[in-house]
Amino acid sequence: MKTHTPPVVFLKTHKTGSSTVQNLLFRLGDKEGATFAFPSYSYQFSYPDKFKAEFVDELPQHSSHFDILCSHMRLDVEELEQLMPPNTIYITILRDPVQTFESVFSYYTFSVPAFLSVKKAAETTGRRSALSVFLESPESFWDPEDPDNGLGKNPMSFDLGLDSQHWNTSRSVLQETFHLVMITEHFDESLVLLGAMLRLELEDLAYVRLNTRSSINVSPLDEMTKARIRAWNSLDVLLYDFFLQVFREKSEQHGLERLRRDVAQLRASTDRIRRKCVARTEVPPGELEDSIRPWQSDSVTILGYHVKGNLTKQEQAFCTRLILPELQYHAHLYFQQYGRVMRPAP
C-alpha cells in the first residue's frame, strides 16, 4: 500500500456484520492502491475447505506482496503465514452467538442440509417455525460428516477452524494470532480500535450496514429458544465470551474516556457522510439497479441503499463505494487488479 498501513488479514465470519468491515477494507485498499489476495475462483477461498495458500490467485507482476486478504475462508494460520508478510495484522469479528445463529439459520435455510431438512419437516407440522423444530432435536437433522453442515452448529467456531475437543489450545492460538477481535455489539468501539491499529482517518472508518435482512425475516426469540441456541452452539458461546473479555481489556488499554470521545467523533463523522451520501435506506432489491443490488438468499430479502444524485463526480464515486455490495465491489477490484473478469467456481 502507498501509506504506512500494514498488511491486513480479515477473517470474514458469517452473519456477524463482517460485510460492513470488508467494505471498509475494500475502500481502504482501493484508495491506497493495495494488492488484494483474491480467490482464484469466485468470491470465497474454496469454502468450506480450510484455507490453503494455493487457493489465492497469482501475485500481480507489479507487486512484491499481498496487502489485504478479506474474502470468506476457514482459518488455517500456518497457510496464511506462508502467504502474507510477517508484519501482517490479523483481525476478525464475533457476534452474540444467539443472534448469529438466528441469522445464519434464516439466511442459509436452503443451503445448509440440516436446515433444509428441518424446513421440510416443519412445513408438515403446521404453525411452528423451522428454527423451533430444529432446536428441539438438532442432532436428528444435523450430520456432522457433511461439510456443507459446517454452519449448522457453532458457525463462528467453524469459520475459525476450531475443534471443540481442543478448546484451550485453540484459544491460545487464536489469541496469539489475532491482533484485534472486533465485537458486533460494540461495533463503533471496535472500529476505533481498528483505526488506531491501522492509522486510519475518520472518513476511512465511515460505514453503512451492508447485507442486512428485511425486518420481516428476523425471528423474535423467546428465552427458551435463546437457551437452546446457546446449548447447541456452546463452543461459539465459549469463543464469544472469551474474546468479549479480551475486547474489554483492549478497550481499557486504549483508555475508556478516550474511547468514548473517539466513538463520539466517529459517529459524528459517519453521520455527516451518511447524510451527504445516502438518499434512501432499506431499499428492496426490486427497486435497486443490478450494479448496487445485494446478492439475494433464497430464504430472506437483503436490502440496499440509494445514493443521492446531486453530488460531484468525486463524491459520487466515494458514496457509491460506501454502499456497494460485496460481489460487485469484489468484481470491480479484481478487474482493476488483473485486467480480466473473475473466474466462476469450477
Secondary structure as UniProt FT lines:
FT   STRAND          8..11
FT   TURN            14..15
FT   HELIX           18..32
FT   TURN            47..48
FT   HELIX           53..55
FT   TURN            61..62
FT   STRAND          68..69
FT   HELIX           77..83
FT   TURN            86..87
FT   STRAND          89..94
FT   HELIX           97..107
FT   TURN            108..111
FT   HELIX           113..123
FT   HELIX           130..136
FT   HELIX           138..140
FT   TURN            144..145
FT   HELIX           147..152
FT   HELIX           155..159
FT   TURN            160..161
FT   HELIX           164..166
FT   HELIX           167..177
FT   STRAND          180..183
FT   HELIX           184..186
FT   HELIX           187..198
FT   HELIX           203..205
FT   HELIX           215..217
FT   HELIX           223..232
FT   HELIX           234..254
FT   HELIX           256..277
FT   STRAND          278..283
FT   HELIX           285..287
FT   HELIX           290..292
FT   STRAND          304..307
FT   HELIX           313..323
FT   HELIX           326..338
//
